[in-house]
Amino acid sequence: MIKLATVFSGIGAIESALDYLNLEKQIIFACDNGERELNFDYAQIDKMMEGKSDYERQKIIKKLYDDTGRENLVKKTYFANYKINGNQWFEDISQYYDENVANTNAIVDNIIKLHFTKKYDSQNRYYLNFKKDGFSSLHWDFLRNIALPRVTKLNFVKVKDIKTNKLYIYIKPSFFIDEKEVDEKADIVDLLAGNKDAVINRRKGQVQWRQNLLDIMPACVITKVTEDRILEACHIKPHNISTDKEMYDVHNALIMTPTYHKLFDLGFISFNDNGTILVSPFLSNMNKQRLNIDDGKQYRIPKECAIYLAYHRANIYNQIPDLQL
């Protein structure tokens, strides 16, 4: 039995998927305000909630939404399609914010302390240990459970403060949102807005752009593979932050096979203007060998790509976001 809590933009999606897979579920919590806006600011609502029980707060929130004069069509549709009790539906969950913050701040520090052992090999690697010095697998379970669903990988990165030479282990969550997903989201937005022509024109533009790129770069710049059925057009400056002109500029792209495309997008590799490859130290020596990547090896990269490669080196290559020592 899968117990399910669902809110806002994701509501109904997981439920439908579980039904499709014939998996038994129990909905214990669902929330959506039906896109009805309240004519109150948070300070006014907080004042109304002072000293009230959870039940009283829910009654106040329900009345505020009822007073908008608009029916919650999301709720109506949800109740028609899924088994749920009335007391399991919420219009708003903001009243639980302070409680959640307090619970988070009350977490005992040593619950999420991690024990690492250094191995004195050529890479000075560190290993995460379980059931040693009071550390157990429960700590790791806790760490995994607090990660957001969109976090698809947790990297433990060894970094050094160059001022003090002190070593730190930086836990870096990775969010994998590729260009295909960005395109799909854009298509959905346009289709919902009735802009079918925009979707068609964007798809046609992408096909033509890829073909134009293959005309001047018919093989993967690294592997020299020429089978176009497995070749991918890889934006140098990500297309979701490019202007329309940059997005369809053939010099804002490289032809690559999928593995190297992913390495480039994630900042594990980049190129100097003269085509020499740069390999991030976050890629282990063992994986460099397995991928047949030689740091400093020169490849044929069009000189017109230089302006975009400068952006990639400065903003994507070898980056750890929001690192504070």
N, C-alpha and C positions, 0 to 999 in steps of 0.2 A: 504494500500500500504506500503510494507516494503522497505525502502531505504537501500541499501547495499554497503559497502566498503570492499574490500577484497584484501589481499596481500600475496605474497610469498607462504609458504608451505600450507596455508589454502585455497588457491585459487581454486575455483570450488566446494569445499565440501559443503559450505552453499548453494550455488546456486542450486546444484543438490538436496539437501534436501528440499529446498523450492519448487522446481518443483515437487518432489515426493509427497509433501503434498498439491499440487495445490494452493499454496499461491502466490498472486500477488507480484511482486518485481520490483524495479527500481535500476539498477546498476549505481551508481554515481561515483565510483572510483574503479579501479583495477590496480594492479601493480605486475609485475614479470619480472626479467631480463633474464629468460630462461637459467639460469646457465651459462651465458656468462661472463667471467672474463675480467676486464679492466686492461690494462698494465700501470696503473697510480696509484700513491698513493693518499690519500685524500688531502694532501697538494697541490699537483699539480692541482687536480680538483677544490679545493676551490679557487685557484688563477685564474683559468679560469672563475669562476662564479662571481668574484668581479665586482660589479656595474651593473650586468645584471638583467633584469626583469625575472619574472617567465617563460614567454614565451621563452625568449632567452636561459635561463638555460635548458629548456626542449629540445630545438633544439641542444644544445651542447651535452647533455647526449645522445640523439638519435644518433648523428653522431659518438660519441665515441663507442657506441655499434655496430652501422652499420659497423664501421671500423674493427671490430673483424672478419668480414667475415662469421659469423655464424648467421643463421636465428633463430629468437625467436619462437621456436615451441610451447611454452606454449601460447604465444599470438595468434598464428595462430589457435590453437585448441580452445582457449577461444572464439575468435570471431566467430568461426564456430558453437558454441553451445549456445552462449548467446547474447542477444541484448545489444550492447554497442557502444557508439560513439567513434571515434578515439581520441577526446580530453579528454576522460575520462580514457584513458589507459596511464600508466606511466611505464617507464623502471626502474626508480630509484627514491626514495623519500628522499635521504640523504640531498638534497639541502634545505629541509624544516626543518632540525634538529635545526639549530640555532633559527629559528622563533618559533618553538614549545617550545624550552627551555625558550626563552624570554617570551612567553605567560604564561608558567607555573610559572616562577619566578614573573610575574606581578600580580598573583592572590592575592587579598587582604586577609590578614591573617584572618580577622574575618569572612570570608565566610565559613570557615570550623571549626570555634570554636563550641564546643559542650557544652551544659548546662546539668550538672548532679545534681541530688538532692540525698542527702544521707538519707537513712532510718535507723533509729537506732533500728534495730532488732538484733537477735542473730548472723546474718552474716554480719551486717553493709553493706548491699547492697547499690548500687547506681543505680539510674534510669535515663535514657536518656529522657529529656523533650522536647516537641515541643511547639512552639508558647508561649514561656515564656522568658522574658528579651530579646526580639528581636530575639530569636531563632525560626526558623520555619522549616516546613517540607522540604522547598527548600534546606536547608543545608544538610539534610539527603539524599535527592535525589542526590545532588552534590557528596557526599561521596560515594554513591553506584555506581554512573556512572564512577568514576575514577578508580574503582576496575577492575582488569584484569578479563577476562572471566573465567580464571581457578581458581580465588578466589571464593570459594563456600560458605564461611562463614566469617563474621567479628566478632571477639570476643573482647569485652571490658573487659580487665583484670585489676583488682585493684592490684597495687604493691606498696611496701613501700621501700624507701631508708633507709637502716638500719643505715646509718651514721647520717642522719638528721631527721629520722622519718617522712619525708614528703611523702604524698601519691600521686600517679600518676595513671592516667587511661591510660593503654597501649592498643592501637588498634592493634590487632593481626589478620592478614589475614590467613585463613586456606586453604591449597591446598590439595585437596583429590585426590591423585594418588595412587590407590591401586595396589596390586601385579598383579591382572588380567590385568589391563591396561598396566603395564610394560611388561608382557608376550606378550600381543597382539602387542605391538610396536616392540618387538624383533622378533616376527614371521613375521611381515610385512617387516622388514629390511632384514631378511634372504630370504624371498620369492622373494623380488625385486632383490636380488643378485643371485637368482637361487639356493639357498641352501635349497631346499625342505627337504632333508634328515635331516638337522640340526633341522628343526621344528618338524619333526616326532620323532626324537630321544629325543628332549627336552620334548615333550609331554609324551612319554613313560616313561622317567625318573621321571617326576613329579607324574605320576600315581603310579609307583612302590614305590616312596619315601613316598607318602601318605599312601599306604597300609602297608609299613614297620612300619610307625609311629603308625597306628591303631593297629598293632599287639602288640605293647608294651604299648600303651596308648589308650584303646578302648572307653574311655568316655571323655567328656569335663572335664578338670581339676577343673572347678569351679562348674558347675551345675550337673555333673555326668550323663548328658544325654548320652545315648548310641546309639541313632538312627543315623547311619552313613550317612544317606542321608542329614542330616542337620549339620553334623560335618565338621569343616574346619581345615586344617593343617595351623597353624599360625607360620610363621618364627619368631624367637626371634631376631636375627640379620637380618635385612632386606635382602632379597635374591639378590636385585639389587646391593648391596655393599658387598656381600659375595663372597668368592672364590668358584670355582666349588666344592671343597671338602666340604666347609661349607654349600653350598646351599643344598646338598643332605645328610647332616648329620642329622640323626633322632633326635639327641640331640640338634639341633638348631631349635627346633619347639615344640609347644604345641598343643594339640587338644582342640579346643574351639567351642562353638556355635557362630554364626555370631556376635551377639551384643558384646560379650566379646572380640572376635577377633578384632573388630573395636576399642574398648576401649584400648586394648593392643597396637595396631598399632599406635594410636594417642597419646600414652603416658599418658593416664588417669589412667592406672593401671600398676603395675609391681610386681615382686616377689623378696623376699630375697632368698638367697641360701637354707635356710631351709624350703621354701615354704610359708612363711607368706606373705600375699598380702599387697602391698603398694597402697594407693589410693591418687591421686593427689588432692590438695586443689582446683584446678581449676574445679573439679567436685562438684557441690553444694550438701549440705547435703540432700536436698529433692530428688535429683536424685540418690544419694547413696542409700537412702531408697527404692526408686522405683526399683532400679536395684538389691536390696538385697545384697549389698556389705558391708562387715564389715572390716574396716581397721584393720590389724593385725591378721585376721583369717588365720589359717594355712591349706594349701592344700598339696596334695602329688605331689611333683615335683621331677623327677629323679635328683639325685645329679650330673649326667654327664652334666646337662644343666647349671651348675654354671657359666662356662666361658662365655657363651652367655648371661646369665641373667645379669652378671656384665656389659657387653657392653650396654644392654638395659637400665639398671638403669642410666648409665653415660651419654648416648647419646640420649635417646628417652623419658624416663619417666620424666614427670613434667617439660618439656622443653618449654621455650619461646625463639624462635630464634631471634638473633640480637637485644636484648633488651639493650638499652642504657639509663642510668639515669643521 
